[in-house]
Amino acid sequence: MADKLIIFDTTLRDGEQSPGASMTREAKVRIARQLERLKVDVIEAGFAASSNGDFEAIQLIANTIKDSTICSLSRANDRDISRAAEALKGANSARIHTFIATSALHMEKKLRMTPDQVFEQAKQSVRYARNLVGDIEFSPEDGYRSDVDFLCKVIEAVIAEGATTINVPDTVGYAVPELYGNFIKTLRERIPNSDKAIWSVHCHNDLGMAVANSLAGVKIGGARQVECTINGLGERAGNCSLEEVVMAVKTRKDYFGLEMGIDAKHILAASRMVSQITGFVVQPNKAVVGANAFAHASGIHQDGVLKARDTYEIMRAEDVGWTANKIVLGKLSGRNAFKQRLQELGIQLESEADINSAFARFKELADRKSEIFDEDILALVSDESITHEKEQYGFVSLSQHSETGERPQASIVFTVDGKEVKGASEGNGPVDASLKAIEAHVKSGAEMVLYSVNAISGSTESQGEVTVRLQNSGRVVNGVGADPDIVVASAKAYLSALNRLHSKADHVAAQG
């Protein structure tokens, strides 16, 4: 394995721990399929013991995905490990990822366990897991802030018990590259049986160094697995970004000298899918997948690129999925052309009925918008998947009036448990009036903590994609809506957030 870098994606587990980023089972399967197309080596599909919803999502992904290893996280106890093994039964290739905290701070304050107790628990959990699944990953939570002597003792013991991958997380994003790389190197040099396991890095981005730390762990420390997420999604400031790690290793192969199995052409599609499902918009200047990642405004840069691309471009936009020919369909396009474009975008709908429904929505959009972009189709299908869920609230129609000097008014018709209701309100603007009209009837009591508008494509005819984040009783959810009418998109996003707020899906926060 010395020349291969394993890409371990945890978008569906650690990424989902971002406040408001919880995903439905169907959305998780869509992302998992895209990760499989991307040829991700290991997909951490969730934390089976955290909820029945997570268990069912892992089970479905394990039964659906054939080419990637499917992994479930578990705490270091028999119940969690048994639950993970049960969820993974249908997988072609399964992995259990078990963890326990090893830093003095976490052991004393969180676990309330002695180092000797943690040592025994780590050994026993790996021994138990190894009897259920052949591929076992062990993580000492808050490993980077752990005592080196104690960490060496624990890791040596779990490798002896059968752990096949050792992951050393920088759980709180405290590391800096040189120190983290040397920390991994020290562990590998001091532990006698370190060569019996693959070493992995898992870094958080609290100081903006998750990618740099991960790559230092690879280059200096000799790690051969990187744990990362699409768009760097994750709790607090996020995780190590998959697209940045992959393109750094590909672009600087002269330095890293490593091979990967990743098919980078699917990176952009994965980025857009995760963004639209979670409602976390990708910043324009984000490396690799941001809208401006390959744009040149400086006249000197533009002239150089026109003469020779490599004057200012170190990688090709098309290598990660960008294309100059973005307009794909219009109102005269037929069902077969639409279906073909879905396949090219990596979208698999469950049945012909789903395709027909999505096509009907496409034709409706094409009547309102002369040019349909890839982003429009992704938003349309994402919206379509939401409508198939058992939703409490659904959008029907909206009318609003606003003019200079007058207070805007809105009237909205929406469904509550399948029955149409009508709300009306005034507001500071048409969006404010529309959302107050919904809330006047629903009376959710939720606080809006984010309202964000993003143009799906680049013209005034573009669909607007709105993200609404609501908070109520400590629970935070995101709702996403798309429509050429930004007021309608806002109402859809608000209703989507209310549906998530009222869903019974619940998740237990886990190790980072």
Protein Blocks (a to p, Z undefined) as FASTA:
>chain_A
ZZpccdddfklmmmmmpghiaccfklmmmmmmmmmmnopabdcfbjfklpmklmmmmmmm
mmmpmkbccddddddbfklmmmmmmmmmmpmbdcddddddfbfklmmmmnopafklmmmm
mmmmmmmmmmmpmbdcdddehklmpcfklmmmmmmmmmmnopabdcdddfkopacfklmm
mmmmmmmmmmmklmmpccdddddfklopmmmmmmmmmmmnopabdcddehhiaehjbpad
fklmmmmmmmmmmmnopacfbdfklmmmmmmmmmmmnopacdfklghjamklmgcfblkl
mmmmmmomklmpcbdfklnopafblbfbdfkbcfklmmmmmmmnopacfbfklmmmmmmm
mmmmmmmombdcfklmmmmmmmmmmmmpccfbdcfbdcddddehiacdddddddeehiac
ddddddfbfklmmmmmmmmmnonopacfbdcdddfblcfkbccdddddddeehiacdddd
ddfblklmmmmmmmmmmmmmmpmbdcddddZZ
